[in-house]
């Protein structure tokens, strides 16, 4: 019987809150929605604490915090999320992909020796071994599997090819 009364009370509060949110406009509406969500979360946490089920939520939050970096990396491989990720940072009116995240174009672009040395951080008088070490060091920092972009990795590889002939 107590559960039915609680359910009716929650439904009544929800309807009153829905009606108030529907009537308000602009910033006041955003503020009301924000505080409603905070209140709902606080009530749920309170109920879970009183009933002794808060430890389940605590464990779930700890697991989410631990797995969040991997989940974010995984999300960019999903097609829909990937399209949003590539379009993030575009100015209004821009079309196409963001240059920083897009793959290099198919046609061959020529790179000068000075540009290649600048990309790999080398100075005049470099040896082949210096080029290989600089390439390895830059690829470890900018490899796409470690969060770097495909474009930067392609530029680093092109710089190595130019300098090694």
Rosetta blueprint (number, residue, H / E / L):
1 X L
2 X H
3 X H
4 X H
5 X H
6 X H
7 X H
8 X H
9 X H
10 X H
11 X H
12 X H
13 X H
14 X H
15 X H
16 X H
17 X H
18 X H
19 X H
20 X H
21 X H
22 X H
23 X H
24 X L
25 X L
26 X H
27 X H
28 X H
29 X H
30 X H
31 X H
32 X H
33 X H
34 X H
35 X H
36 X H
37 X H
38 X H
39 X H
40 X H
41 X H
42 X H
43 X H
44 X H
45 X H
46 X H
47 X H
48 X H
49 X H
50 X H
51 X H
52 X L
53 X L
54 X H
55 X H
56 X H
57 X H
58 X H
59 X H
60 X H
61 X H
62 X H
63 X H
64 X H
65 X H
66 X H
67 X H
68 X H
69 X H
70 X H
71 X H
72 X H
73 X H
74 X H
75 X H
76 X L
77 X L
78 X L
79 X H
80 X H
81 X H
82 X H
83 X H
84 X H
85 X H
86 X H
87 X H
88 X L
89 X L
90 X L
91 X L
92 X L
93 X L
94 X L
95 X L
96 X L
97 X L
98 X L
99 X L
100 X L
101 X L
102 X L
103 X L
104 X L
105 X L
106 X L
107 X L
108 X L
109 X L
110 X L
111 X L
112 X L
113 X H
114 X H
115 X H
116 X H
117 X H
118 X H
119 X H
120 X H
121 X L
122 X L
123 X L
124 X L
125 X L
126 X L
127 X L
128 X H
129 X H
130 X H
131 X H
132 X H
133 X H
134 X H
135 X H
136 X H
137 X H
138 X H
139 X H
140 X H
141 X H
142 X H
143 X L
144 X H
145 X H
146 X H
147 X L
148 X L
149 X L
150 X H
151 X H
152 X H
153 X H
154 X H
155 X H
156 X H
157 X H
158 X H
159 X H
160 X H
161 X H
162 X H
163 X H
164 X H
165 X L
